Amino acid sequence: MTRSIITAAEWTLGPETAEGAPKGIHSAECVTCGAQAQSTDNDRLPVEVWALKHTGLNPSHRQFKATIESFWRVTPAPGNPYRAGDSHDA
Ligand SMILES: [Zn+2]
């Protein structure tokens, strides 16, 4: 039996803010042939350009599955005993 106690007020969910962590990793895949754009950190323009070029070279390939991956971090809220030892706390 799995048992957990979750007290929402003591933890805070937010975007990952660690140095070097991307806000988003952008990528896209052609629905027709499965070709994939090279993923990019924080900048979706290269992925959009790839999609346009892909359709230019393959005029019947016009649908893409675009993906943005993002990262979260849960941090201890004030009053949470884990807060004292959290090096990521600003
Ligand atoms: Zn394609």
PDB file of the backbone (N, CA, C, O) and the ligand in Angstrom, with CONECT records:
HET     ZN  A 101       1
ATOM      1  N   MET A   1       0.845  -1.196   0.000  1.00  0.00           N
ATOM      2  CA  MET A   1       0.000   0.000   0.000  1.00  0.00           C
ATOM      3  C   MET A   1       0.878   1.243   0.000  1.00  0.00           C
ATOM      4  O   MET A   1       1.776   1.390   0.829  1.00  0.00           O
ATOM      5  N   THR A   2       0.607   2.113  -0.924  1.00  0.00           N
ATOM      6  CA  THR A   2       1.369   3.349  -1.015  1.00  0.00           C
ATOM      7  C   THR A   2       0.630   4.449  -0.276  1.00  0.00           C
ATOM      8  O   THR A   2      -0.568   4.666  -0.457  1.00  0.00           O
ATOM      9  N   ARG A   3       1.374   5.118   0.545  1.00  0.00           N
ATOM     10  CA  ARG A   3       0.751   6.184   1.306  1.00  0.00           C
ATOM     11  C   ARG A   3       1.581   7.448   1.149  1.00  0.00           C
ATOM     12  O   ARG A   3       2.804   7.406   1.280  1.00  0.00           O
ATOM     13  N   SER A   4       0.949   8.541   0.877  1.00  0.00           N
ATOM     14  CA  SER A   4       1.687   9.794   0.804  1.00  0.00           C
ATOM     15  C   SER A   4       0.893  10.909   1.456  1.00  0.00           C
ATOM     16  O   SER A   4      -0.338  10.922   1.444  1.00  0.00           O
ATOM     17  N   ILE A   5       1.613  11.812   2.007  1.00  0.00           N
ATOM     18  CA  ILE A   5       0.980  12.985   2.612  1.00  0.00           C
ATOM     19  C   ILE A   5       1.452  14.202   1.840  1.00  0.00           C
ATOM     20  O   ILE A   5       2.647  14.493   1.808  1.00  0.00           O
ATOM     21  N   ILE A   6       0.554  14.893   1.238  1.00  0.00           N
ATOM     22  CA  ILE A   6       0.911  16.066   0.445  1.00  0.00           C
ATOM     23  C   ILE A   6       0.243  17.292   1.060  1.00  0.00           C
ATOM     24  O   ILE A   6      -0.980  17.378   1.176  1.00  0.00           O
ATOM     25  N   THR A   7       1.075  18.212   1.440  1.00  0.00           N
ATOM     26  CA  THR A   7       0.540  19.467   1.952  1.00  0.00           C
ATOM     27  C   THR A   7       0.901  20.546   0.943  1.00  0.00           C
ATOM     28  O   THR A   7       2.038  21.018   0.920  1.00  0.00           O
ATOM     29  N   ALA A   8      -0.038  20.934   0.124  1.00  0.00           N
ATOM     30  CA  ALA A   8       0.246  21.822  -1.002  1.00  0.00           C
ATOM     31  C   ALA A   8       0.850  23.153  -0.566  1.00  0.00           C
ATOM     32  O   ALA A   8       1.645  23.739  -1.301  1.00  0.00           O
ATOM     33  N   ALA A   9       0.499  23.618   0.573  1.00  0.00           N
ATOM     34  CA  ALA A   9       0.957  24.938   0.995  1.00  0.00           C
ATOM     35  C   ALA A   9       2.447  24.966   1.302  1.00  0.00           C
ATOM     36  O   ALA A   9       3.046  26.041   1.319  1.00  0.00           O
ATOM     37  N   GLU A  10       3.053  23.824   1.541  1.00  0.00           N
ATOM     38  CA  GLU A  10       4.452  23.825   1.952  1.00  0.00           C
ATOM     39  C   GLU A  10       5.443  23.681   0.802  1.00  0.00           C
ATOM     40  O   GLU A  10       6.652  23.778   1.015  1.00  0.00           O
ATOM     41  N   TRP A  11       4.959  23.457  -0.387  1.00  0.00           N
ATOM     42  CA  TRP A  11       5.832  23.325  -1.552  1.00  0.00           C
ATOM     43  C   TRP A  11       5.323  24.235  -2.662  1.00  0.00           C
ATOM     44  O   TRP A  11       4.119  24.461  -2.790  1.00  0.00           O
ATOM     45  N   THR A  12       6.233  24.746  -3.450  1.00  0.00           N
ATOM     46  CA  THR A  12       5.868  25.638  -4.539  1.00  0.00           C
ATOM     47  C   THR A  12       6.399  25.087  -5.855  1.00  0.00           C
ATOM     48  O   THR A  12       7.565  24.705  -5.954  1.00  0.00           O
ATOM     49  N   LEU A  13       5.543  25.051  -6.854  1.00  0.00           N
ATOM     50  CA  LEU A  13       5.946  24.585  -8.178  1.00  0.00           C
ATOM     51  C   LEU A  13       6.182  25.782  -9.088  1.00  0.00           C
ATOM     52  O   LEU A  13       5.352  26.687  -9.168  1.00  0.00           O
ATOM     53  N   GLY A  14       7.321  25.778  -9.774  1.00  0.00           N
ATOM     54  CA  GLY A  14       7.613  26.869 -10.700  1.00  0.00           C
ATOM     55  C   GLY A  14       8.578  26.405 -11.768  1.00  0.00           C
ATOM     56  O   GLY A  14       9.009  25.252 -11.762  1.00  0.00           O
ATOM     57  N   PRO A  15       8.925  27.302 -12.692  1.00  0.00           N
ATOM     58  CA  PRO A  15       9.877  26.932 -13.736  1.00  0.00           C
ATOM     59  C   PRO A  15      11.267  26.700 -13.154  1.00  0.00           C
ATOM     60  O   PRO A  15      11.654  27.331 -12.170  1.00  0.00           O
ATOM     61  N   GLU A  16      12.010  25.792 -13.772  1.00  0.00           N
ATOM     62  CA  GLU A  16      13.400  25.560 -13.371  1.00  0.00           C
ATOM     63  C   GLU A  16      14.199  26.831 -13.644  1.00  0.00           C
ATOM     64  O   GLU A  16      14.150  27.379 -14.745  1.00  0.00           O
ATOM     65  N   THR A  17      14.927  27.289 -12.645  1.00  0.00           N
ATOM     66  CA  THR A  17      15.694  28.528 -12.809  1.00  0.00           C
ATOM     67  C   THR A  17      17.196  28.295 -12.667  1.00  0.00           C
ATOM     68  O   THR A  17      17.965  29.256 -12.632  1.00  0.00           O
ATOM     69  N   ALA A  18      17.618  27.054 -12.587  1.00  0.00           N
ATOM     70  CA  ALA A  18      19.047  26.772 -12.439  1.00  0.00           C
ATOM     71  C   ALA A  18      19.816  27.321 -13.634  1.00  0.00           C
ATOM     72  O   ALA A  18      19.305  27.369 -14.752  1.00  0.00           O
ATOM     73  N   GLU A  19      21.056  27.733 -13.375  1.00  0.00           N
ATOM     74  CA  GLU A  19      21.882  28.302 -14.428  1.00  0.00           C
ATOM     75  C   GLU A  19      22.043  27.294 -15.559  1.00  0.00           C
ATOM     76  O   GLU A  19      22.357  26.128 -15.318  1.00  0.00           O
ATOM     77  N   GLY A  20      21.831  27.739 -16.782  1.00  0.00           N
ATOM     78  CA  GLY A  20      21.990  26.873 -17.944  1.00  0.00           C
ATOM     79  C   GLY A  20      20.744  26.092 -18.323  1.00  0.00           C
ATOM     80  O   GLY A  20      20.706  25.466 -19.382  1.00  0.00           O
ATOM     81  N   ALA A  21      19.740  26.119 -17.485  1.00  0.00           N
ATOM     82  CA  ALA A  21      18.513  25.387 -17.808  1.00  0.00           C
ATOM     83  C   ALA A  21      17.726  26.169 -18.865  1.00  0.00           C
ATOM     84  O   ALA A  21      17.454  27.355 -18.675  1.00  0.00           O
ATOM     85  N   PRO A  22      17.360  25.521 -19.971  1.00  0.00           N
ATOM     86  CA  PRO A  22      16.600  26.233 -20.993  1.00  0.00           C
ATOM     87  C   PRO A  22      15.172  26.494 -20.534  1.00  0.00           C
ATOM     88  O   PRO A  22      14.597  25.711 -19.778  1.00  0.00           O
ATOM     89  N   LYS A  23      14.608  27.608 -21.000  1.00  0.00           N
ATOM     90  CA  LYS A  23      13.190  27.873 -20.726  1.00  0.00           C
ATOM     91  C   LYS A  23      12.326  26.916 -21.517  1.00  0.00           C
ATOM     92  O   LYS A  23      11.245  26.519 -21.080  1.00  0.00           O
ATOM     93  N   GLY A  24      12.819  26.551 -22.691  1.00  0.00           N
ATOM     94  CA  GLY A  24      12.093  25.587 -23.505  1.00  0.00           C
ATOM     95  C   GLY A  24      13.011  24.975 -24.541  1.00  0.00           C
ATOM     96  O   GLY A  24      13.925  25.631 -25.042  1.00  0.00           O
ATOM     97  N   ILE A  25      12.766  23.717 -24.860  1.00  0.00           N
ATOM     98  CA  ILE A  25      13.486  23.059 -25.943  1.00  0.00           C
ATOM     99  C   ILE A  25      12.477  22.855 -27.064  1.00  0.00           C
ATOM    100  O   ILE A  25      11.497  22.126 -26.910  1.00  0.00           O
ATOM    101  N   HIS A  26      12.729  23.503 -28.184  1.00  0.00           N
ATOM    102  CA  HIS A  26      11.791  23.480 -29.304  1.00  0.00           C
ATOM    103  C   HIS A  26      12.190  22.405 -30.304  1.00  0.00           C
ATOM    104  O   HIS A  26      13.368  22.211 -30.603  1.00  0.00           O
ATOM    105  N   SER A  27      11.178  21.715 -30.810  1.00  0.00           N
ATOM    106  CA  SER A  27      11.429  20.744 -31.875  1.00  0.00           C
ATOM    107  C   SER A  27      10.160  20.578 -32.698  1.00  0.00           C
ATOM    108  O   SER A  27       9.084  21.026 -32.300  1.00  0.00           O
ATOM    109  N   ALA A  28      10.296  19.936 -33.837  1.00  0.00           N
ATOM    110  CA  ALA A  28       9.143  19.671 -34.700  1.00  0.00           C
ATOM    111  C   ALA A  28       9.410  18.420 -35.511  1.00  0.00           C
ATOM    112  O   ALA A  28      10.551  18.061 -35.798  1.00  0.00           O
ATOM    113  N   GLU A  29       8.312  17.771 -35.869  1.00  0.00           N
ATOM    114  CA  GLU A  29       8.393  16.543 -36.648  1.00  0.00           C
ATOM    115  C   GLU A  29       7.381  16.620 -37.782  1.00  0.00           C
ATOM    116  O   GLU A  29       6.243  17.046 -37.584  1.00  0.00           O
ATOM    117  N   CYS A  30       7.801  16.207 -38.963  1.00  0.00           N
ATOM    118  CA  CYS A  30       6.895  16.158 -40.106  1.00  0.00           C
ATOM    119  C   CYS A  30       5.909  15.007 -39.895  1.00  0.00           C
ATOM    120  O   CYS A  30       6.314  13.869 -39.659  1.00  0.00           O
ATOM    121  N   VAL A  31       4.620  15.312 -39.981  1.00  0.00           N
ATOM    122  CA  VAL A  31       3.592  14.285 -39.780  1.00  0.00           C
ATOM    123  C   VAL A  31       3.593  13.288 -40.936  1.00  0.00           C
ATOM    124  O   VAL A  31       3.253  12.119 -40.749  1.00  0.00           O
ATOM    125  N   THR A  32       3.971  13.740 -42.123  1.00  0.00           N
ATOM    126  CA  THR A  32       3.920  12.886 -43.306  1.00  0.00           C
ATOM    127  C   THR A  32       5.036  11.847 -43.337  1.00  0.00           C
ATOM    128  O   THR A  32       4.780  10.671 -43.596  1.00  0.00           O
ATOM    129  N   CYS A  33       6.278  12.271 -43.073  1.00  0.00           N
ATOM    130  CA  CYS A  33       7.415  11.352 -43.233  1.00  0.00           C
ATOM    131  C   CYS A  33       8.193  11.110 -41.942  1.00  0.00           C
ATOM    132  O   CYS A  33       9.070  10.246 -41.910  1.00  0.00           O
ATOM    133  N   GLY A  34       7.893  11.844 -40.895  1.00  0.00           N
ATOM    134  CA  GLY A  34       8.574  11.621 -39.623  1.00  0.00           C
ATOM    135  C   GLY A  34       9.912  12.330 -39.491  1.00  0.00           C
ATOM    136  O   GLY A  34      10.588  12.179 -38.473  1.00  0.00           O
ATOM    137  N   ALA A  35      10.310  13.107 -40.505  1.00  0.00           N
ATOM    138  CA  ALA A  35      11.572  13.850 -40.402  1.00  0.00           C
ATOM    139  C   ALA A  35      11.496  14.796 -39.204  1.00  0.00           C
ATOM    140  O   ALA A  35      10.450  15.376 -38.910  1.00  0.00           O
ATOM    141  N   GLN A  36      12.636  14.935 -38.521  1.00  0.00           N
ATOM    142  CA  GLN A  36      12.655  15.757 -37.314  1.00  0.00           C
ATOM    143  C   GLN A  36      13.634  16.898 -37.450  1.00  0.00           C
ATOM    144  O   GLN A  36      14.744  16.741 -37.959  1.00  0.00           O
ATOM    145  N   ALA A  37      13.191  18.061 -36.977  1.00  0.00           N
ATOM    146  CA  ALA A  37      14.089  19.215 -36.911  1.00  0.00           C
ATOM    147  C   ALA A  37      15.091  18.995 -35.788  1.00  0.00           C
ATOM    148  O   ALA A  37      14.797  18.303 -34.813  1.00  0.00           O
ATOM    149  N   GLN A  38      16.275  19.585 -35.925  1.00  0.00           N
ATOM    150  CA  GLN A  38      17.215  19.581 -34.807  1.00  0.00           C
ATOM    151  C   GLN A  38      16.625  20.487 -33.730  1.00  0.00           C
ATOM    152  O   GLN A  38      16.233  21.619 -34.014  1.00  0.00           O
ATOM    153  N   SER A  39      16.563  19.998 -32.511  1.00  0.00           N
ATOM    154  CA  SER A  39      15.944  20.779 -31.445  1.00  0.00           C
ATOM    155  C   SER A  39      16.838  21.940 -31.038  1.00  0.00           C
ATOM    156  O   SER A  39      18.061  21.866 -31.152  1.00  0.00           O
ATOM    157  N   THR A  40      16.217  23.006 -30.564  1.00  0.00           N
ATOM    158  CA  THR A  40      16.958  24.197 -30.150  1.00  0.00           C
ATOM    159  C   THR A  40      16.486  24.642 -28.770  1.00  0.00           C
ATOM    160  O   THR A  40      15.322  24.473 -28.408  1.00  0.00           O
ATOM    161  N   ASP A  41      17.410  25.210 -28.016  1.00  0.00           N
ATOM    162  CA  ASP A  41      17.082  25.755 -26.700  1.00  0.00           C
ATOM    163  C   ASP A  41      16.580  27.196 -26.863  1.00  0.00           C
ATOM    164  O   ASP A  41      17.243  28.031 -27.478  1.00  0.00           O
ATOM    165  N   ASN A  42      15.420  27.463 -26.312  1.00  0.00           N
ATOM    166  CA  ASN A  42      14.882  28.818 -26.144  1.00  0.00           C
ATOM    167  C   ASN A  42      14.492  29.556 -27.424  1.00  0.00           C
ATOM    168  O   ASN A  42      13.854  30.607 -27.351  1.00  0.00           O
ATOM    169  N   ASP A  43      14.853  29.038 -28.574  1.00  0.00           N
ATOM    170  CA  ASP A  43      14.615  29.780 -29.819  1.00  0.00           C
ATOM    171  C   ASP A  43      13.890  28.876 -30.805  1.00  0.00           C
ATOM    172  O   ASP A  43      14.445  27.884 -31.279  1.00  0.00           O
ATOM    173  N   ARG A  44      12.636  29.228 -31.111  1.00  0.00           N
ATOM    174  CA  ARG A  44      11.902  28.333 -32.005  1.00  0.00           C
ATOM    175  C   ARG A  44      12.054  28.706 -33.477  1.00  0.00           C
ATOM    176  O   ARG A  44      11.631  27.950 -34.352  1.00  0.00           O
ATOM    177  N   LEU A  45      12.655  29.864 -33.760  1.00  0.00           N
ATOM    178  CA  LEU A  45      12.783  30.300 -35.149  1.00  0.00           C
ATOM    179  C   LEU A  45      13.507  29.286 -36.031  1.00  0.00           C
ATOM    180  O   LEU A  45      13.033  29.009 -37.133  1.00  0.00           O
ATOM    181  N   PRO A  46      14.638  28.718 -35.594  1.00  0.00           N
ATOM    182  CA  PRO A  46      15.301  27.729 -36.469  1.00  0.00           C
ATOM    183  C   PRO A  46      14.405  26.534 -36.784  1.00  0.00           C
ATOM    184  O   PRO A  46      14.495  25.962 -37.870  1.00  0.00           O
ATOM    185  N   VAL A  47      13.555  26.161 -35.858  1.00  0.00           N
ATOM    186  CA  VAL A  47      12.648  25.034 -36.083  1.00  0.00           C
ATOM    187  C   VAL A  47      11.566  25.424 -37.089  1.00  0.00           C
ATOM    188  O   VAL A  47      11.184  24.623 -37.942  1.00  0.00           O
ATOM    189  N   GLU A  48      11.078  26.655 -36.985  1.00  0.00           N
ATOM    190  CA  GLU A  48      10.089  27.141 -37.959  1.00  0.00           C
ATOM    191  C   GLU A  48      10.696  27.204 -39.358  1.00  0.00           C
ATOM    192  O   GLU A  48      10.058  26.812 -40.334  1.00  0.00           O
ATOM    193  N   VAL A  49      11.929  27.699 -39.451  1.00  0.00           N
ATOM    194  CA  VAL A  49      12.612  27.780 -40.745  1.00  0.00           C
ATOM    195  C   VAL A  49      12.802  26.384 -41.323  1.00  0.00           C
ATOM    196  O   VAL A  49      12.640  26.173 -42.525  1.00  0.00           O
ATOM    197  N   TRP A  50      13.151  25.425 -40.451  1.00  0.00           N
ATOM    198  CA  TRP A  50      13.310  24.042 -40.912  1.00  0.00           C
ATOM    199  C   TRP A  50      11.998  23.530 -41.520  1.00  0.00           C
ATOM    200  O   TRP A  50      12.008  22.901 -42.579  1.00  0.00           O
ATOM    201  N   ALA A  51      10.869  23.800 -40.848  1.00  0.00           N
ATOM    202  CA  ALA A  51       9.566  23.325 -41.342  1.00  0.00           C
ATOM    203  C   ALA A  51       9.248  23.934 -42.710  1.00  0.00           C
ATOM    204  O   ALA A  51       8.773  23.247 -43.615  1.00  0.00           O
ATOM    205  N   LEU A  52       9.519  25.231 -42.844  1.00  0.00           N
ATOM    206  CA  LEU A  52       9.257  25.889 -44.128  1.00  0.00           C
ATOM    207  C   LEU A  52      10.134  25.298 -45.237  1.00  0.00           C
ATOM    208  O   LEU A  52       9.666  25.053 -46.349  1.00  0.00           O
ATOM    209  N   LYS A  53      11.406  25.075 -44.916  1.00  0.00           N
ATOM    210  CA  LYS A  53      12.311  24.483 -45.910  1.00  0.00           C
ATOM    211  C   LYS A  53      11.886  23.058 -46.249  1.00  0.00           C
ATOM    212  O   LYS A  53      11.955  22.638 -47.404  1.00  0.00           O
ATOM    213  N   HIS A  54      11.444  22.317 -45.229  1.00  0.00           N
ATOM    214  CA  HIS A  54      11.024  20.933 -45.455  1.00  0.00           C
ATOM    215  C   HIS A  54       9.837  20.883 -46.412  1.00  0.00           C
ATOM    216  O   HIS A  54       9.791  20.040 -47.308  1.00  0.00           O
ATOM    217  N   THR A  55       8.885  21.782 -46.221  1.00  0.00           N
ATOM    218  CA  THR A  55       7.750  21.830 -47.141  1.00  0.00           C
ATOM    219  C   THR A  55       8.189  22.312 -48.519  1.00  0.00           C
ATOM    220  O   THR A  55       7.683  21.846 -49.540  1.00  0.00           O
ATOM    221  N   GLY A  56       9.138  23.253 -48.537  1.00  0.00           N
ATOM    222  CA  GLY A  56       9.648  23.722 -49.826  1.00  0.00           C
ATOM    223  C   GLY A  56      10.253  22.591 -50.648  1.00  0.00           C
ATOM    224  O   GLY A  56      10.097  22.542 -51.868  1.00  0.00           O
ATOM    225  N   LEU A  57      10.952  21.677 -49.959  1.00  0.00           N
ATOM    226  CA  LEU A  57      11.587  20.540 -50.647  1.00  0.00           C
ATOM    227  C   LEU A  57      10.608  19.399 -50.896  1.00  0.00           C
ATOM    228  O   LEU A  57      10.798  18.586 -51.801  1.00  0.00           O
ATOM    229  N   ASN A  58       9.557  19.353 -50.077  1.00  0.00           N
ATOM    230  CA  ASN A  58       8.559  18.267 -50.165  1.00  0.00           C
ATOM    231  C   ASN A  58       7.169  18.901 -50.090  1.00  0.00           C
ATOM    232  O   ASN A  58       6.524  18.872 -49.043  1.00  0.00           O
ATOM    233  N   PRO A  59       6.715  19.473 -51.204  1.00  0.00           N
ATOM    234  CA  PRO A  59       5.505  20.319 -51.156  1.00  0.00           C
ATOM    235  C   PRO A  59       4.248  19.650 -50.604  1.00  0.00           C
ATOM    236  O   PRO A  59       3.315  20.347 -50.209  1.00  0.00           O
ATOM    237  N   SER A  60       4.198  18.322 -50.566  1.00  0.00           N
ATOM    238  CA  SER A  60       3.002  17.680 -50.012  1.00  0.00           C
ATOM    239  C   SER A  60       3.117  17.472 -48.491  1.00  0.00           C
ATOM    240  O   SER A  60       2.160  17.029 -47.857  1.00  0.00           O
ATOM    241  N   HIS A  61       4.274  17.788 -47.909  1.00  0.00           N
ATOM    242  CA  HIS A  61       4.478  17.627 -46.461  1.00  0.00           C
ATOM    243  C   HIS A  61       4.199  18.969 -45.783  1.00  0.00           C
ATOM    244  O   HIS A  61       5.071  19.836 -45.722  1.00  0.00           O
ATOM    245  N   ARG A  62       2.993  19.127 -45.280  1.00  0.00           N
ATOM    246  CA  ARG A  62       2.592  20.447 -44.776  1.00  0.00           C
ATOM    247  C   ARG A  62       2.143  20.457 -43.332  1.00  0.00           C
ATOM    248  O   ARG A  62       1.773  21.505 -42.802  1.00  0.00           O
ATOM    249  N   GLN A  63       2.170  19.298 -42.688  1.00  0.00           N
ATOM    250  CA  GLN A  63       1.733  19.242 -41.289  1.00  0.00           C
ATOM    251  C   GLN A  63       2.895  18.828 -40.404  1.00  0.00           C
ATOM    252  O   GLN A  63       3.671  17.933 -40.738  1.00  0.00           O
ATOM    253  N   PHE A  64       2.995  19.504 -39.266  1.00  0.00           N
ATOM    254  CA  PHE A  64       4.097  19.248 -38.347  1.00  0.00           C
ATOM    255  C   PHE A  64       3.566  19.131 -36.922  1.00  0.00           C
ATOM    256  O   PHE A  64       2.602  19.791 -36.534  1.00  0.00           O
ATOM    257  N   LYS A  65       4.221  18.279 -36.170  1.00  0.00           N
ATOM    258  CA  LYS A  65       3.938  18.215 -34.730  1.00  0.00           C
ATOM    259  C   LYS A  65       5.047  19.008 -34.031  1.00  0.00           C
ATOM    260  O   LYS A  65       6.199  18.576 -33.979  1.00  0.00           O
ATOM    261  N   ALA A  66       4.681  20.154 -33.506  1.00  0.00           N
ATOM    262  CA  ALA A  66       5.654  21.009 -32.820  1.00  0.00           C
ATOM    263  C   ALA A  66       5.611  20.705 -31.331  1.00  0.00           C
ATOM    264  O   ALA A  66       4.543  20.528 -30.746  1.00  0.00           O
ATOM    265  N   THR A  67       6.794  20.647 -30.729  1.00  0.00           N
ATOM    266  CA  THR A  67       6.893  20.306 -29.311  1.00  0.00           C
ATOM    267  C   THR A  67       7.758  21.327 -28.588  1.00  0.00           C
ATOM    268  O   THR A  67       8.804  21.741 -29.088  1.00  0.00           O
ATOM    269  N   ILE A  68       7.312  21.720 -27.422  1.00  0.00           N
ATOM    270  CA  ILE A  68       8.141  22.542 -26.539  1.00  0.00           C
ATOM    271  C   ILE A  68       8.241  21.809 -25.211  1.00  0.00           C
ATOM    272  O   ILE A  68       7.236  21.567 -24.542  1.00  0.00           O
ATOM    273  N   GLU A  69       9.469  21.458 -24.840  1.00  0.00           N
ATOM    274  CA  GLU A  69       9.689  20.832 -23.537  1.00  0.00           C
ATOM    275  C   GLU A  69      10.089  21.922 -22.555  1.00  0.00           C
ATOM    276  O   GLU A  69      10.892  22.797 -22.879  1.00  0.00           O
ATOM    277  N   SER A  70       9.530  21.865 -21.367  1.00  0.00           N
ATOM    278  CA  SER A  70       9.942  22.810 -20.335  1.00  0.00           C
ATOM    279  C   SER A  70      10.204  22.042 -19.048  1.00  0.00           C
ATOM    280  O   SER A  70       9.800  20.888 -18.902  1.00  0.00           O
ATOM    281  N   PHE A  71      10.881  22.694 -18.127  1.00  0.00           N
ATOM    282  CA  PHE A  71      11.321  22.035 -16.906  1.00  0.00           C
ATOM    283  C   PHE A  71      10.769  22.765 -15.694  1.00  0.00           C
ATOM    284  O   PHE A  71      10.720  23.995 -15.659  1.00  0.00           O
ATOM    285  N   TRP A  72      10.363  22.005 -14.722  1.00  0.00           N
ATOM    286  CA  TRP A  72       9.802  22.555 -13.496  1.00  0.00           C
ATOM    287  C   TRP A  72      10.699  22.236 -12.324  1.00  0.00           C
ATOM    288  O   TRP A  72      11.512  21.314 -12.377  1.00  0.00           O
ATOM    289  N   ARG A  73      10.544  22.997 -11.284  1.00  0.00           N
ATOM    290  CA  ARG A  73      11.216  22.687 -10.022  1.00  0.00           C
ATOM    291  C   ARG A  73      10.228  22.935  -8.888  1.00  0.00           C
ATOM    292  O   ARG A  73       9.493  23.923  -8.877  1.00  0.00           O
ATOM    293  N   VAL A  74      10.235  22.019  -7.952  1.00  0.00           N
ATOM    294  CA  VAL A  74       9.436  22.206  -6.740  1.00  0.00           C
ATOM    295  C   VAL A  74      10.382  22.655  -5.635  1.00  0.00           C
ATOM    296  O   VAL A  74      11.392  22.004  -5.369  1.00  0.00           O
ATOM    297  N   THR A  75      10.053  23.758  -5.003  1.00  0.00           N
ATOM    298  CA  THR A  75      10.904  24.293  -3.937  1.00  0.00           C
ATOM    299  C   THR A  75      10.105  24.386  -2.643  1.00  0.00           C
ATOM    300  O   THR A  75       8.885  24.547  -2.663  1.00  0.00           O
ATOM    301  N   PRO A  76      10.807  24.284  -1.517  1.00  0.00           N
ATOM    302  CA  PRO A  76      10.119  24.396  -0.233  1.00  0.00           C
ATOM    303  C   PRO A  76       9.626  25.823   0.003  1.00  0.00           C
ATOM    304  O   PRO A  76      10.354  26.790  -0.223  1.00  0.00           O
ATOM    305  N   ALA A  77       8.423  25.934   0.443  1.00  0.00           N
ATOM    306  CA  ALA A  77       7.847  27.248   0.758  1.00  0.00           C
ATOM    307  C   ALA A  77       8.303  27.671   2.159  1.00  0.00           C
ATOM    308  O   ALA A  77       8.802  26.846   2.924  1.00  0.00           O
ATOM    309  N   PRO A  78       8.132  28.950   2.493  1.00  0.00           N
ATOM    310  CA  PRO A  78       8.453  29.392   3.851  1.00  0.00           C
ATOM    311  C   PRO A  78       7.736  28.519   4.881  1.00  0.00           C
ATOM    312  O   PRO A  78       6.552  28.211   4.746  1.00  0.00           O
ATOM    313  N   GLY A  79       8.470  28.137   5.890  1.00  0.00           N
ATOM    314  CA  GLY A  79       7.892  27.283   6.922  1.00  0.00           C
ATOM    315  C   GLY A  79       8.143  25.811   6.685  1.00  0.00           C
ATOM    316  O   GLY A  79       7.970  24.999   7.593  1.00  0.00           O
ATOM    317  N   ASN A  80       8.551  25.451   5.467  1.00  0.00           N
ATOM    318  CA  ASN A  80       8.873  24.055   5.171  1.00  0.00           C
ATOM    319  C   ASN A  80      10.268  23.760   5.705  1.00  0.00           C
ATOM    320  O   ASN A  80      11.210  24.481   5.376  1.00  0.00           O
ATOM    321  N   PRO A  81      10.426  22.726   6.513  1.00  0.00           N
ATOM    322  CA  PRO A  81      11.743  22.437   7.111  1.00  0.00           C
ATOM    323  C   PRO A  81      12.838  22.135   6.094  1.00  0.00           C
ATOM    324  O   PRO A  81      14.016  22.265   6.423  1.00  0.00           O
ATOM    325  N   TYR A  82      12.493  21.734   4.866  1.00  0.00           N
ATOM    326  CA  TYR A  82      13.512  21.475   3.844  1.00  0.00           C
ATOM    327  C   TYR A  82      14.104  22.769   3.289  1.00  0.00           C
ATOM    328  O   TYR A  82      15.137  22.742   2.621  1.00  0.00           O
ATOM    329  N   ARG A  83      13.461  23.888   3.560  1.00  0.00           N
ATOM    330  CA  ARG A  83      13.891  25.162   2.991  1.00  0.00           C
ATOM    331  C   ARG A  83      15.300  25.563   3.439  1.00  0.00           C
ATOM    332  O   ARG A  83      16.067  26.125   2.657  1.00  0.00           O
ATOM    333  N   ALA A  84      15.635  25.272   4.695  1.00  0.00           N
ATOM    334  CA  ALA A  84      16.933  25.691   5.249  1.00  0.00           C
ATOM    335  C   ALA A  84      18.111  25.108   4.472  1.00  0.00           C
ATOM    336  O   ALA A  84      19.134  25.773   4.310  1.00  0.00           O
ATOM    337  N   GLY A  85      17.978  23.882   3.996  1.00  0.00           N
ATOM    338  CA  GLY A  85      19.107  23.234   3.316  1.00  0.00           C
ATOM    339  C   GLY A  85      19.023  23.313   1.812  1.00  0.00           C
ATOM    340  O   GLY A  85      19.800  22.645   1.129  1.00  0.00           O
ATOM    341  N   ASP A  86      18.122  24.095   1.268  1.00  0.00           N
ATOM    342  CA  ASP A  86      17.930  24.155  -0.185  1.00  0.00           C
ATOM    343  C   ASP A  86      18.853  25.189  -0.797  1.00  0.00           C
ATOM    344  O   ASP A  86      18.642  26.392  -0.644  1.00  0.00           O
ATOM    345  N   SER A  87      19.897  24.705  -1.503  1.00  0.00           N
ATOM    346  CA  SER A  87      20.889  25.617  -2.080  1.00  0.00           C
ATOM    347  C   SER A  87      20.321  26.407  -3.261  1.00  0.00           C
ATOM    348  O   SER A  87      20.900  27.417  -3.662  1.00  0.00           O
ATOM    349  N   HIS A  88      19.196  25.957  -3.819  1.00  0.00           N
ATOM    350  CA  HIS A  88      18.629  26.657  -4.967  1.00  0.00           C
ATOM    351  C   HIS A  88      17.689  27.770  -4.538  1.00  0.00           C
ATOM    352  O   HIS A  88      17.135  28.478  -5.380  1.00  0.00           O
ATOM    353  N   ASP A  89      17.510  27.924  -3.259  1.00  0.00           N
ATOM    354  CA  ASP A  89      16.573  28.932  -2.770  1.00  0.00           C
ATOM    355  C   ASP A  89      17.185  30.319  -2.932  1.00  0.00           C
ATOM    356  O   ASP A  89      18.312  30.551  -2.497  1.00  0.00           O
ATOM    357  N   ALA A  90      16.472  31.218  -3.538  1.00  0.00           N
ATOM    358  CA  ALA A  90      16.988  32.572  -3.750  1.00  0.00           C
ATOM    359  C   ALA A  90      16.441  33.535  -2.709  1.00  0.00           C
ATOM    360  O   ALA A  90      16.768  34.722  -2.733  1.00  0.00           O
TER     361      ALA A  90
HETATM  362 ZN    ZN A 101       8.205  15.254 -44.430  1.00  0.00          ZN2+
END
